Amino acid sequence: MNKNDEKQTEKKKAKPKKAEQKEKECDGTVVVGSDTAISCLTIIGEIEGHVELPPQNKTTKYEHVIPQLVTIEEDPQIKGLLVILNTVGGDIEAGLALAELLAGMKKPVVSLVLGGGHSIGVPLAVAADYSFIAPSASMTIHPVRSTGLTLGARQSFEYFRKMQQRINNFVADNSHISAERYNSLVMTTGELAMDVGTVLEGREAVDAGLIDSVGTLGAALDKLKEMIAQ
């Protein structure tokens, strides 16, 4: 065997180690006891759905998150899930799909909004069993929008209306705000420069009934451990 063959063999042997190391770095599970673990899921940037976004965009790909949630739900060592959000929103159907999965988990789920939980990030935040928002964070609530070509037909507007109704109902079912009150925040005029809607900061989101408490990482972890103990 010559030197080139030896180098190629060494590279092949080294690949599994690098893959294992990368997998460990991406693993968001934090062990908090001898037989208890908490998994941490981050939803950041823009939620990517059926259309692939440009490579320079910071995204959360929903097809990657779905198997993570299934694994967390099925792993007996993981006792709870902490979801940390700092998202501008993104694909509506993808975000709503992830929110439905979070809401349907049997294990305790606590969410924490840091920076922003905008647009479809609102259903993701309220999907948890208990939600927190940092005092400096905000949530932008606005109607369903389309960035592509839209046919100016009655059917198109009916589709948007039904999609908005789905979001309103989900938020109302998973928080302390009514669908009517949430829709009024969606349709508020005069607050956003180029759109209708509302921006709620930390305490305002709690007062509106969207989020349960103002708090940051320590409070979120304490609440999750409390729910696990119960």
N, CA, C and O of each residue as an XYZ file, in Angstrom:
920
protein
N       0.855     -1.214      0.000
C       0.000      0.000      0.000
C       0.881      1.250      0.000
O       1.773      1.379      0.838
N       0.631      2.180     -0.945
C       1.436      3.391     -1.016
C       0.925      4.442     -0.042
O      -0.076      4.238      0.645
N       1.635      5.581      0.007
C       1.295      6.639      0.963
C      -0.073      7.248      0.679
O      -0.812      7.578      1.607
N      -0.418      7.401     -0.613
C      -1.717      7.974     -0.963
C      -2.868      7.101     -0.483
O      -3.875      7.603      0.017
N      -2.709      5.773     -0.641
C      -3.738      4.846     -0.171
C      -3.885      4.909      1.336
O      -4.995      4.827      1.861
N      -2.749      5.055      2.044
C      -2.782      5.138      3.504
C      -3.512      6.397      3.963
O      -4.278      6.352      4.925
N      -3.275      7.540      3.269
C      -3.936      8.798      3.624
C      -5.441      8.696      3.410
O      -6.216      9.176      4.237
N      -5.870      8.064      2.288
C      -7.297      7.925      2.013
C      -7.971      7.047      3.047
O      -9.105      7.303      3.452
N      -7.256      5.996      3.476
C      -7.797      5.104      4.512
C      -7.966      5.840      5.828
O      -8.967      5.658      6.521
N      -6.977      6.682      6.179
C      -7.057      7.462      7.415
C      -8.216      8.446      7.378
O      -8.894      8.642      8.387
N      -8.457      9.083      6.197
C      -9.567     10.027      6.052
C     -10.901      9.334      6.241
O     -11.794      9.874      6.894
N     -11.047      8.132      5.671
C     -12.295      7.378      5.802
C     -12.556      7.007      7.252
O     -13.700      7.039      7.706
N     -11.505      6.654      7.981
C     -11.656      6.319      9.390
C     -12.026      7.541     10.218
O     -12.748      7.432     11.209
N     -11.527      8.714      9.806
C     -11.755      9.939     10.581
C     -13.154     10.493     10.389
O     -13.645     11.208     11.263
N     -13.822     10.190      9.270
C     -15.142     10.753      8.974
C     -16.194     10.419     10.018
O     -16.912     11.324     10.444
N     -16.329      9.163     10.458
C     -17.345      8.863     11.477
C     -17.131      9.640     12.764
O     -18.098     10.034     13.415
N     -15.858      9.868     13.146
C     -15.574     10.616     14.371
C     -16.061     12.046     14.241
O     -16.638     12.589     15.183
N     -15.834     12.679     13.064
C     -16.286     14.044     12.852
C     -17.804     14.114     12.867
O     -18.386     15.056     13.405
N     -18.443     13.108     12.272
C     -19.906     13.084     12.245
C     -20.464     12.963     13.655
O     -21.438     13.624     14.013
N     -19.813     12.086     14.465
C     -20.260     11.912     15.855
C     -20.067     13.201     16.645
O     -20.922     13.574     17.447
N     -18.940     13.883     16.417
C     -18.674     15.127     17.122
C     -19.697     16.186     16.758
O     -20.181     16.908     17.630
N     -20.038     16.287     15.454
C     -21.023     17.272     15.006
C     -22.388     16.970     15.609
O     -23.127     17.879     15.987
N     -22.717     15.675     15.694
C     -24.012     15.284     16.247
C     -24.086     15.673     17.720
O     -25.136     16.109     18.192
N     -22.992     15.521     18.445
C     -22.972     15.888     19.855
C     -23.101     17.397     20.028
O     -23.762     17.865     20.954
N     -22.463     18.165     19.128
C     -22.543     19.615     19.209
C     -23.964     20.108     18.947
O     -24.399     21.095     19.542
N     -24.692     19.424     18.057
C     -26.058     19.824     17.716
C     -27.065     19.321     18.738
O     -28.207     19.780     18.754
N     -26.659     18.378     19.598
C     -27.581     17.801     20.566
C     -27.927     18.840     21.619
O     -27.035     19.357     22.291
N     -29.224     19.158     21.777
C     -29.649     20.180     22.725
C     -30.100     19.628     24.050
O     -30.764     20.335     24.808
N     -29.766     18.389     24.364
C     -30.214     17.780     25.600
C     -29.270     18.132     26.742
O     -28.055     17.969     26.627
N     -29.834     18.612     27.837
C     -29.046     18.975     29.014
C     -29.438     18.048     30.153
O     -30.601     18.025     30.557
N     -28.494     17.293     30.670
C     -28.786     16.377     31.760
C     -28.880     17.160     33.066
O     -27.967     17.912     33.409
N     -29.970     16.987     33.787
C     -30.173     17.713     35.037
C     -30.276     16.777     36.226
O     -30.490     17.228     37.351
N     -30.129     15.493     35.998
C     -30.193     14.530     37.096
C     -29.662     13.192     36.619
O     -29.287     13.046     35.456
N     -29.630     12.228     37.504
C     -29.081     10.927     37.147
C     -29.919     10.215     36.094
O     -29.369      9.499     35.257
N     -31.234     10.393     36.116
C     -32.088      9.716     35.151
C     -33.083     10.679     34.485
O     -34.092     10.247     33.927
N     -32.793     11.978     34.548
C     -33.695     12.975     33.982
C     -32.931     13.886     33.038
O     -31.809     14.299     33.329
N     -33.545     14.194     31.907
C     -32.920     15.098     30.940
C     -33.966     16.047     30.386
O     -35.140     15.700     30.259
N     -33.522     17.240     30.061
C     -34.369     18.237     29.428
C     -33.799     18.514     28.046
O     -32.598     18.744     27.903
N     -34.645     18.493     27.040
C     -34.207     18.794     25.680
C     -34.520     20.250     25.358
O     -35.567     20.769     25.746
N     -33.608     20.901     24.649
C     -33.779     22.303     24.268
C     -33.880     22.405     22.752
O     -32.991     21.957     22.028
N     -34.970     22.996     22.281
C     -35.190     23.202     20.852
C     -35.176     24.694     20.564
O     -35.913     25.453     21.193
N     -34.343     25.123     19.619
C     -34.284     26.543     19.258
C     -34.979     26.751     17.914
O     -34.715     26.036     16.947
N     -35.871     27.738     17.868
C     -36.536     28.137     16.631
C     -36.100     29.563     16.356
O     -36.551     30.501     17.014
N     -35.218     29.718     15.375
C     -34.560     31.012     15.144
C     -34.683     31.431     13.677
O     -34.971     30.615     12.801
N     -34.460     32.705     13.438
C     -34.471     33.213     12.066
C     -35.841     33.087     11.434
O     -36.857     33.397     12.056
N     -35.861     32.630     10.195
C     -37.109     32.472      9.451
C     -37.461     30.991      9.344
O     -36.592     30.165      9.063
N     -38.718     30.656      9.565
C     -39.164     29.272      9.482
C     -39.322     28.904      8.015
O     -40.140     29.481      7.298
N     -38.533     27.942      7.586
C     -38.523     27.535      6.189
C     -39.517     26.407      5.971
O     -39.532     25.422      6.710
N     -40.348     26.562      4.945
C     -41.365     25.553      4.671
C     -41.127     24.833      3.370
O     -40.096     24.184      3.194
N     -42.086     24.942      2.439
C     -42.021     24.193      1.190
C     -41.034     24.800      0.197
O     -40.606     24.125     -0.739
N     -40.673     26.059      0.389
C     -39.740     26.731     -0.526
C     -38.422     26.969      0.190
O     -38.402     27.502      1.299
N     -37.316     26.574     -0.443
C     -35.996     26.750      0.156
C     -35.575     28.210      0.062
O     -35.639     28.818     -1.007
N     -35.144     28.766      1.189
C     -34.736     30.166      1.247
C     -33.277     30.325      0.837
O     -32.537     29.342      0.825
N     -32.842     31.553      0.498
C     -31.439     31.779      0.122
C     -30.476     31.328      1.223
O     -30.817     31.386      2.404
N     -29.281     30.882      0.844
C     -28.334     30.330      1.830
C     -27.875     31.331      2.884
O     -27.458     30.932      3.971
N     -27.946     32.647      2.573
C     -27.497     33.633      3.553
C     -28.538     33.883      4.648
O     -28.238     34.542      5.643
N     -29.745     33.370      4.477
C     -30.801     33.540      5.488
C     -30.607     32.568      6.639
O     -30.307     31.392      6.429
N     -30.779     33.066      7.852
C     -30.788     32.202      9.022
C     -32.170     31.578      9.123
O     -33.161     32.295      9.268
N     -32.253     30.240      9.048
C     -33.555     29.584      8.976
C     -33.681     28.427      9.958
O     -32.691     27.878     10.442
N     -34.924     28.079     10.230
C     -35.264     26.846     10.938
C     -36.076     26.004      9.961
O     -37.174     26.396      9.567
N     -35.543     24.855      9.572
C     -36.201     24.006      8.584
C     -37.181     23.067      9.300
O     -36.792     22.282     10.164
N     -38.455     23.169      8.920
C     -39.456     22.409      9.653
C     -39.295     20.904      9.461
O     -39.665     20.130     10.344
N     -38.747     20.471      8.313
C     -38.568     19.031      8.104
C     -37.467     18.462      8.988
O     -37.379     17.247      9.161
N     -36.617     19.337      9.555
C     -35.604     18.885     10.508
C     -36.178     18.840     11.933
O     -35.803     17.990     12.740
N     -37.082     19.758     12.215
C     -37.633     19.848     13.568
C     -38.629     18.726     13.850
O     -38.696     18.223     14.972
N     -39.404     18.333     12.837
C     -40.432     17.311     13.042
C     -39.852     16.013     13.607
O     -40.360     15.536     14.622
N     -38.808     15.408     13.002
C     -38.259     14.182     13.598
C     -37.633     14.409     14.973
O     -37.618     13.498     15.801
N     -37.111     15.624     15.226
C     -36.579     15.933     16.550
C     -37.677     15.827     17.602
O     -37.469     15.251     18.670
N     -38.841     16.381     17.297
C     -39.952     16.354     18.242
C     -40.434     14.926     18.488
O     -40.781     14.570     19.614
N     -40.455     14.111     17.434
C     -40.859     12.709     17.593
C     -39.862     11.967     18.477
O     -40.251     11.176     19.336
N     -38.575     12.227     18.260
C     -37.534     11.588     19.073
C     -37.649     11.992     20.535
O     -37.536     11.154     21.430
N     -37.874     13.284     20.775
C     -38.010     13.781     22.146
C     -39.207     13.143     22.836
O     -39.128     12.764     24.005
N     -40.307     13.026     22.117
C     -41.522     12.445     22.692
C     -41.343     10.962     23.024
O     -41.923     10.462     23.988
N     -40.540     10.265     22.223
C     -40.390      8.820     22.392
C     -39.229      8.429     23.306
O     -39.175      7.292     23.777
N     -38.297      9.355     23.565
C     -37.128      9.038     24.386
C     -37.521      9.018     25.862
O     -37.919     10.054     26.396
N     -37.423      7.885     26.528
C     -37.847      7.802     27.932
C     -36.962      8.591     28.893
O     -37.399      8.932     29.992
N     -35.725      8.884     28.496
C     -34.824      9.629     29.371
C     -35.133     11.127     29.377
O     -34.842     11.817     30.354
N     -35.717     11.630     28.294
C     -36.063     13.053     28.209
C     -37.414     13.262     28.881
O     -38.408     12.648     28.494
N     -37.445     14.118     29.876
C     -38.660     14.327     30.668
C     -39.397     15.615     30.322
O     -40.558     15.776     30.698
N     -38.749     16.532     29.616
C     -39.397     17.800     29.285
C     -38.677     18.504     28.161
O     -37.539     18.171     27.830
N     -39.356     19.490     27.571
C     -38.807     20.218     26.426
C     -38.876     21.719     26.666
O     -39.922     22.254     27.032
N     -37.748     22.391     26.456
C     -37.676     23.848     26.502
C     -37.523     24.365     25.076
O     -36.555     24.029     24.393
N     -38.478     25.185     24.623
C     -38.447     25.755     23.281
C     -38.062     27.224     23.389
O     -38.770     28.003     24.027
N     -36.953     27.609     22.775
C     -36.491     28.995     22.791
C     -36.706     29.592     21.409
O     -36.210     29.074     20.408
N     -37.460     30.698     21.370
C     -37.818     31.317     20.094
C     -37.191     32.691     19.938
O     -37.229     33.518     20.849
N     -36.619     32.917     18.778
C     -36.231     34.259     18.328
C     -36.403     34.246     16.819
O     -35.438     34.085     16.072
N     -37.645     34.417     16.380
C     -37.979     34.216     14.976
C     -38.765     35.398     14.411
O     -39.536     36.050     15.115
N     -38.549     35.654     13.133
C     -39.298     36.697     12.436
C     -40.577     36.138     11.828
O     -41.360     36.886     11.241
N     -40.798     34.837     11.960
C     -41.948     34.190     11.345
C     -41.498     33.358     10.169
O     -40.402     32.798     10.183
N     -42.341     33.273      9.140
C     -41.969     32.484      7.975
C     -43.161     31.777      7.372
O     -44.272     32.307      7.363
N     -42.925     30.566      6.865
C     -43.963     29.792      6.204
C     -45.095     29.470      7.183
O     -44.864     28.880      8.238
N     -46.311     29.861      6.826
C     -47.443     29.739      7.739
C     -47.795     28.286      8.014
O     -47.954     27.893      9.170
N     -47.918     27.485      6.960
C     -48.319     26.093      7.151
C     -47.254     25.298      7.893
O     -47.578     24.442      8.716
N     -45.980     25.578      7.606
C     -44.903     24.885      8.307
C     -44.895     25.259      9.780
O     -44.773     24.390     10.643
N     -45.027     26.560     10.074
C     -45.049     27.003     11.462
C     -46.237     26.460     12.222
O     -46.108     26.063     13.380
N     -47.399     26.439     11.579
C     -48.598     25.920     12.234
C     -48.489     24.414     12.448
O     -48.996     23.894     13.442
N     -47.837     23.712     11.532
C     -47.631     22.272     11.693
C     -46.765     21.981     12.913
O     -47.066     21.076     13.691
N     -45.688     22.750     13.080
C     -44.821     22.574     14.240
C     -45.559     22.927     15.530
O     -45.378     22.268     16.554
N     -46.389     23.967     15.478
C     -47.155     24.364     16.654
C     -48.121     23.262     17.073
O     -48.290     23.002     18.265
N     -48.750     22.620     16.105
C     -49.670     21.517     16.415
C     -48.931     20.350     17.064
O     -49.450     19.720     17.985
N     -47.722     20.062     16.584
C     -46.933     18.981     17.181
C     -46.562     19.304     18.621
O     -46.657     18.445     19.498
N     -46.135     20.548     18.867
C     -45.780     20.955     20.228
C     -46.982     20.862     21.155
O     -46.870     20.390     22.286
N     -48.129     21.315     20.671
C     -49.345     21.298     21.493
C     -49.798     19.874     21.788
O     -50.466     19.631     22.793
N     -49.439     18.932     20.917
C     -49.889     17.555     21.086
C     -48.937     16.670     21.868
O     -49.205     15.480     22.036
N     -47.830     17.221     22.352
C     -46.870     16.408     23.102
C     -47.380     16.104     24.511
O     -47.998     16.952     25.155
N     -47.116     14.891     24.976
C     -47.533     14.500     26.321
C     -46.544     14.977     27.383
O     -46.918     15.185     28.537
N     -45.288     15.149     26.991
C     -44.281     15.613     27.934
C     -44.429     17.114     28.153
O     -44.895     17.824     27.261
N     -44.038     17.608     29.328
C     -44.151     19.051     29.596
C     -43.319     19.870     28.618
O     -42.173     19.537     28.317
N     -43.924     20.948     28.131
C     -43.245     21.843     27.185
C     -43.358     23.272     27.707
O     -44.450     23.740     28.028
N     -42.222     23.958     27.787
C     -42.179     25.361     28.190
C     -41.502     26.139     27.071
O     -40.465     25.721     26.554
N     -42.090     27.273     26.697
C     -41.500     28.112     25.653
C     -40.974     29.408     26.248
O     -41.472     29.894     27.263
N     -39.958     29.956     25.595
C     -39.352     31.212     26.024
C     -39.085     32.061     24.791
O     -38.321     31.665     23.911
N     -39.719     33.236     24.729
C     -39.526     34.158     23.601
C     -38.406     35.131     23.968
O     -38.511     35.885     24.935
N     -37.343     35.100     23.183
C     -36.214     36.009     23.366
C     -36.065     36.836     22.090
O     -36.125     36.285     20.990
N     -35.878     38.114     22.217
C     -35.751     38.938     21.019
C     -37.096     39.157     20.377
O     -37.700     40.216     20.550
N     -37.579     38.172     19.634
C     -38.871     38.301     18.978
C     -39.527     36.963     18.714
O     -38.856     35.968     18.441
N     -40.834     36.951     18.799
C     -41.638     35.790     18.423
C     -42.729     36.285     17.500
O     -43.905     36.297     17.865
N     -42.339     36.697     16.297
C     -43.234     37.427     15.416
C     -44.037     36.503     14.501
O     -43.657     35.360     14.245
N     -45.164     37.038     14.018
C     -45.959     36.391     12.977
C     -46.341     34.964     13.381
O     -47.012     34.781     14.397
N     -45.935     33.954     12.617
C     -46.290     32.565     12.932
C     -45.541     32.074     14.163
O     -45.809     30.978     14.656
N     -44.599     32.880     14.668
C     -43.945     32.556     15.932
C     -44.893     32.647     17.115
O     -44.636     32.050     18.160
N     -45.997     33.395     16.963
C     -46.981     33.510     18.043
C     -47.624     32.159     18.351
O     -47.620     31.748     19.512
N     -48.182     31.442     17.350
C     -48.719     30.109     17.649
C     -47.682     29.151     18.218
O     -48.008     28.322     19.067
N     -46.439     29.255     17.762
C     -45.383     28.380     18.288
C     -45.128     28.651     19.760
O     -44.888     27.722     20.530
N     -45.178     29.921     20.159
C     -44.943     30.269     21.558
C     -46.076     29.787     22.459
O     -45.828     29.252     23.540
N     -47.311     29.976     22.018
C     -48.459     29.622     22.863
C     -48.745     28.132     22.833
O     -49.538     27.655     23.645
N     -48.125     27.372     21.921
C     -48.367     25.931     21.834
C     -47.830     25.183     23.047
O     -48.256     24.060     23.318
N     -46.903     25.789     23.778
C     -46.317     25.143     24.955
C     -47.333     25.082     26.098
O     -48.321     25.817     26.107
N     -47.074     24.197     27.057
C     -47.934     24.100     28.237
C     -47.851     25.362     29.086
O     -48.819     25.749     29.741
N     -46.681     25.998     29.066
C     -46.486     27.259     29.787
C     -45.495     28.094     28.996
O     -44.505     27.569     28.485
N     -45.756     29.392     28.890
C     -44.928     30.253     28.044
C     -44.359     31.430     28.834
O     -44.995     31.961     29.744
N     -43.142     31.818     28.457
C     -42.459     32.982     29.018
C     -42.043     33.904     27.888
O     -41.858     33.475     26.749
N     -41.900     35.178     28.222
C     -41.342     36.147     27.286
C     -40.386     37.052     28.052
O     -40.697     37.496     29.156
N     -39.228     37.322     27.468
C     -38.261     38.220     28.105
C     -38.818     39.643     28.120
O     -39.555     40.019     27.208
N     -38.479     40.442     29.139
C     -38.998     41.814     29.213
C     -38.689     42.642     27.975
O     -39.477     43.514     27.608
N     -37.559     42.386     27.325
C     -37.158     43.177     26.155
C     -37.642     42.578     24.840
O     -37.423     43.170     23.783
N     -38.290     41.425     24.881
C     -38.745     40.766     23.655
C     -40.064     41.367     23.174
O     -40.737     42.086     23.913
N     -40.422     41.066     21.934
C     -41.677     41.572     21.372
C     -42.291     40.530     20.456
O     -41.630     39.590     20.014
N     -43.589     40.724     20.179
C     -44.325     39.823     19.285
C     -45.162     40.674     18.327
O     -45.966     41.497     18.764
N     -44.972     40.473     17.030
C     -45.726     41.204     16.022
C     -46.870     40.328     15.524
O     -46.658     39.198     15.083
N     -48.073     40.863     15.601
C     -49.268     40.138     15.185
C     -49.842     40.839     13.970
O     -50.194     42.017     14.045
N     -49.943     40.137     12.856
C     -50.470     40.746     11.634
C     -51.211     39.700     10.816
O     -51.085     38.507     11.094
N     -51.980     40.112      9.817
C     -52.748     39.147      9.016
C     -51.852     38.275      8.147
O     -50.673     38.567      7.944
N     -52.444     37.195      7.640
C     -51.756     36.322      6.695
C     -51.422     37.118      5.435
O     -52.264     37.843      4.905
N     -50.176     36.972      4.961
C     -49.729     37.709      3.778
C     -49.100     36.755      2.776
O     -48.717     35.640      3.130
N     -48.992     37.187      1.537
C     -48.333     36.417      0.491
C     -47.304     37.302     -0.197
O     -47.601     38.442     -0.555
N     -46.088     36.779     -0.383
C     -45.024     37.547     -1.026
C     -44.941     37.273     -2.522
O     -44.227     37.971     -3.241
N     -45.670     36.257     -2.999
C     -45.623     35.925     -4.422
C     -46.823     36.467     -5.172
O     -47.566     37.311     -4.671
N     -46.995     35.964     -6.385
C     -48.113     36.376     -7.222
C     -49.418     35.824     -6.648
O     -49.520     34.634     -6.351
N     -50.411     36.698     -6.497
C     -51.709     36.292     -5.971
C     -52.795     36.693     -6.963
O     -52.849     37.839     -7.411
N     -53.648     35.748     -7.297
C     -54.742     36.042     -8.204
C     -55.810     36.849     -7.465
O     -56.233     36.477     -6.370
N     -56.235     37.940     -8.065
C     -57.247     38.786     -7.436
C     -58.639     38.231     -7.627
O     -59.494     38.864     -8.246
N     -58.860     37.044     -7.092
C     -60.151     36.372     -7.217
C     -60.746     36.130     -5.837
O     -60.037     36.142     -4.831
N     -62.054     35.910     -5.805
C     -62.743     35.695     -4.535
C     -62.177     34.479     -3.804
O     -62.061     34.481     -2.578
N     -61.824     33.436     -4.571
C     -61.299     32.217     -3.950
C     -59.980     32.472     -3.214
O     -59.716     31.868     -2.174
N     -59.151     33.377     -3.765
C     -57.868     33.689     -3.122
C     -58.088     34.358     -1.768
O     -57.447     33.994     -0.782
N     -58.978     35.318     -1.719
C     -59.251     36.017     -0.464
C     -59.935     35.095      0.545
O     -59.724     35.222      1.751
N     -60.755     34.168      0.048
C     -61.404     33.202      0.939
C     -60.377     32.265      1.562
O     -60.493     31.887      2.728
N     -59.365     31.893      0.768
C     -58.285     31.041      1.292
C     -57.537     31.757      2.414
O     -57.280     31.167      3.464
N     -57.185     33.030      2.199
C     -56.482     33.795      3.233
C     -57.345     33.940      4.486
O     -56.839     33.869      5.606
N     -58.635     34.142      4.294
C     -59.538     34.294      5.438
C     -59.590     33.019      6.273
O     -59.556     33.065      7.502
N     -59.671     31.884      5.590
C     -59.724     30.602      6.302
C     -58.408     30.312      7.018
O     -58.400     29.796      8.136
N     -57.296     30.648      6.366
C     -55.991     30.446      7.005
C     -55.858     31.310      8.247
O     -55.356     30.847      9.271
N     -56.301     32.557      8.172
C     -56.251     33.439      9.337
C     -57.138     32.916     10.458
O     -56.790     33.014     11.635
N     -58.285     32.360     10.085
C     -59.191     31.806     11.084
C     -58.573     30.608     11.789
O     -58.770     30.420     12.990
N     -57.828     29.803     11.049
C     -57.131     28.653     11.649
C     -56.127     29.126     12.698
O     -56.026     28.548     13.780
N     -55.390     30.178     12.369
C     -54.407     30.707     13.314
C     -55.096     31.304     14.529
O     -54.687     31.055     15.663
N     -56.151     32.099     14.295
C     -56.885     32.711     15.410
C     -57.406     31.651     16.371
O     -57.274     31.792     17.587
N     -57.996     30.592     15.830
C     -58.564     29.539     16.675
C     -57.479     28.796     17.454
O     -57.664     28.461     18.624
N     -56.346     28.543     16.794
C     -55.261     27.831     17.481
C     -54.730     28.664     18.641
O     -54.541     28.154     19.746
N     -54.491     29.949     18.382
C     -53.970     30.818     19.448
C     -54.964     30.903     20.600
O     -54.569     30.845     21.764
N     -56.251     31.039     20.286
C     -57.266     31.131     21.334
C     -57.362     29.838     22.143
O     -57.569     29.882     23.356
N     -57.213     28.691     21.483
C     -57.314     27.397     22.169
C     -56.109     27.108     23.055
O     -56.195     26.290     23.971
N     -54.982     27.776     22.789
C     -53.749     27.459     23.519
C     -53.216     28.622     24.348
O     -52.067     28.597     24.789
N     -54.043     29.638     24.561
C     -53.638     30.771     25.396
C     -54.852     31.286     26.154
O     -55.889     30.624     26.206
N     -54.718     32.471     26.740
C     -55.810     33.053     27.531
C     -56.461     34.232     26.818
O     -57.048     35.106     27.456
N     -56.352     34.250     25.494
C     -56.962     35.320     24.713
C     -58.062     34.717     23.840
O     -57.934     33.585     23.373
N     -59.123     35.455     23.622
C     -60.203     34.961     22.773
C     -59.847     35.161     21.303
O     -59.004     35.992     20.965
N     -60.499     34.390     20.435
C     -60.256     34.516     18.997
C     -60.649     35.902     18.504
O     -59.996     36.462     17.623
N     -61.720     36.458     19.075
C     -62.172     37.795     18.656
C     -61.166     38.859     19.047
O     -60.859     39.750     18.255
N     -60.646     38.767     20.281
C     -59.661     39.742     20.745
C     -58.366     39.627     19.939
O     -57.754     40.638     19.594
N     -57.957     38.409     19.645
C     -56.741     38.228     18.858
C     -56.912     38.789     17.460
O     -56.001     39.414     16.919
N     -58.090     38.563     16.872
C     -58.339     39.082     15.526
C     -58.349     40.607     15.511
O     -57.946     41.223     14.524
N     -58.810     41.216     16.608
C     -58.787     42.681     16.672
C     -57.357     43.201     16.711
O     -57.073     44.261     16.154
N     -56.444     42.468     17.364
C     -55.028     42.850     17.362
C     -54.437     42.680     15.967
O     -53.604     43.476     15.534
N     -54.874     41.637     15.269
C     -54.404     41.387     13.909
C     -54.781     42.529     12.975
O     -53.998     42.900     12.100
N     -55.972     43.087     13.155
C     -56.510     44.072     12.220
C     -56.359     45.517     12.703
O     -56.973     46.420     12.135
N     -55.560     45.743     13.730
C     -55.357     47.105     14.235
C     -54.662     47.969     13.192
O     -53.698     47.537     12.560
N     -55.148     49.177     13.019
C     -54.523     50.109     12.073
C     -53.790     51.224     12.825
O     -54.126     51.543     13.965
N     -52.795     51.804     12.176
C     -52.099     52.948     12.737
C     -50.889     52.622     13.586
O     -50.202     53.534     14.046
N     -50.603     51.325     13.812
C     -49.443     50.979     14.653
C     -48.244     50.556     13.819
O     -47.109     50.893     14.155
N     -48.480     49.827     12.742
C     -47.402     49.420     11.845
C     -47.367     50.347     10.638
O     -48.413     50.705     10.097
N     -46.186     50.729     10.220
C     -46.039     51.741      9.170
C     -46.623     51.305      7.830
O     -47.292     52.090      7.157
N     -46.370     50.047      7.437
C     -46.796     49.601      6.099
C     -47.717     48.388      6.172
O     -47.807     47.627      5.208
N     -48.392     48.196      7.282
C     -49.246     47.024      7.439
C     -50.241     47.287      8.558
O     -50.121     48.265      9.295
N     -51.222     46.406      8.674
C     -52.109     46.434      9.840
C     -51.594     45.385     10.820
O     -50.953     44.414     10.419
N     -51.871     45.580     12.083
C     -51.407     44.641     13.092
C     -50.975     45.348     14.356
O     -51.174     46.553     14.508
N     -50.373     44.579     15.275
C     -49.998     45.091     16.585
C     -48.647     44.531     17.003
O     -48.334     43.374     16.723
N     -47.853     45.351     17.669
C     -46.603     44.901     18.265
C     -46.769     44.908     19.782
O     -47.056     45.947     20.377
N     -46.588     43.749     20.399
C     -46.706     43.627     21.852
C     -45.332     43.361     22.445
O     -44.638     42.438     22.019
N     -44.937     44.162     23.422
C     -43.689     43.923     24.135
C     -43.957     42.996     25.310
O     -45.105     42.660     25.601
N     -42.885     42.585     25.982
C     -42.961     41.559     27.011
C     -44.183     41.594     27.909
O     -45.012     40.685     27.856
N     -44.310     42.621     28.728
C     -45.418     42.729     29.669
C     -46.753     42.856     28.946
O     -47.756     42.327     29.424
N     -46.793     43.542     27.809
C     -48.033     43.707     27.056
C     -48.557     42.367     26.542
O     -49.767     42.143     26.516
N     -47.650     41.475     26.133
C     -48.064     40.158     25.653
C     -48.712     39.345     26.765
O     -49.645     38.579     26.525
N     -48.205     39.518     27.992
C     -48.788     38.826     29.146
C     -50.144     39.432     29.493
O     -51.106     38.706     29.744
N     -50.219     40.749     29.508
C     -51.476     41.429     29.824
C     -52.569     41.107     28.808
O     -53.750     41.064     29.153
N     -52.171     40.880     27.553
C     -53.145     40.556     26.511
C     -53.654     39.126     26.618
O     -54.663     38.776     26.007
N     -52.949     38.290     27.401
C     -53.366     36.902     27.553
C     -52.685     35.938     26.606
O     -53.017     34.753     26.587
N     -51.730     36.428     25.812
C     -51.017     35.550     24.888
C     -50.001     34.673     25.612
O     -49.969     33.457     25.422
N     -49.173     35.303     26.443
C     -48.077     34.631     27.139
C     -48.412     34.551     28.624
O     -49.094     35.423     29.164
N     -47.925     33.495     29.281
C     -48.263     33.277     30.692
C     -47.494     34.182     31.646
O     -48.075     34.730     32.582
N     -46.177     34.345     31.416
C     -45.375     35.112     32.376
C     -44.212     35.815     31.689
O     -43.749     35.402     30.626
N     -43.754     36.887     32.326
C     -42.511     37.536     31.921
C     -41.372     36.840     32.661
O     -41.446     36.643     33.874
N     -40.335     36.473     31.944
C     -39.209     35.785     32.576
C     -38.175     35.415     31.544
O     -38.391     35.557     30.340
N     -37.041     34.935     32.033
C     -35.979     34.516     31.129
C     -35.593     33.076     31.418
O     -36.424     32.296     31.882
N     -34.351     32.716     31.153
C     -33.954     31.311     31.159
C     -34.164     30.636     32.510
O     -34.711     29.535     32.573
N     -33.734     31.287     33.591
C     -33.852     30.667     34.906
C     -35.290     30.347     35.264
O     -35.589     29.261     35.762
N     -36.181     31.298     35.009
C     -37.600     31.090     35.317
C     -38.187     29.979     34.466
O     -38.983     29.177     34.954
N     -37.802     29.924     33.192
C     -38.323     28.894     32.299
C     -37.869     27.506     32.726
O     -38.659     26.563     32.718
N     -36.604     27.379     33.095
C     -36.092     26.084     33.548
C     -36.723     25.666     34.871
O     -37.063     24.496     35.053
N     -36.881     26.601     35.789
C     -37.515     26.288     37.066
C     -38.941     25.779     36.866
O     -39.366     24.817     37.505
N     -39.676     26.444     35.964
C     -41.052     26.035     35.697
C     -41.103     24.654     35.068
O     -41.956     23.839     35.423
N     -40.205     24.387     34.145
C     -40.179     23.078     33.485
C     -39.841     21.976     34.474
O     -40.455     20.909     34.443
N     -38.872     22.217     35.354
C     -38.521     21.214     36.366
C     -39.686     20.973     37.327
O     -39.928     19.848     37.764
N     -40.398     22.054     37.646
C     -41.569     21.933     38.512
C     -42.646     21.067     37.859
O     -43.258     20.225     38.517
N     -42.871     21.278     36.571
C     -43.865     20.491     35.847
C     -43.436     19.041     35.723
O     -44.274     18.142     35.790
N     -42.144     18.797     35.544
C     -41.638     17.419     35.480
C     -41.825     16.717     36.816
O     -42.203     15.546     36.861
N     -41.561     17.428     37.894
C     -41.705     16.845     39.231
C     -43.151     16.485     39.532
O     -43.422     15.512     40.235
N     -44.082     17.275     38.996
C     -45.488     16.993     39.220
C     -45.962     15.779     38.452
O     -47.133     15.412     38.539
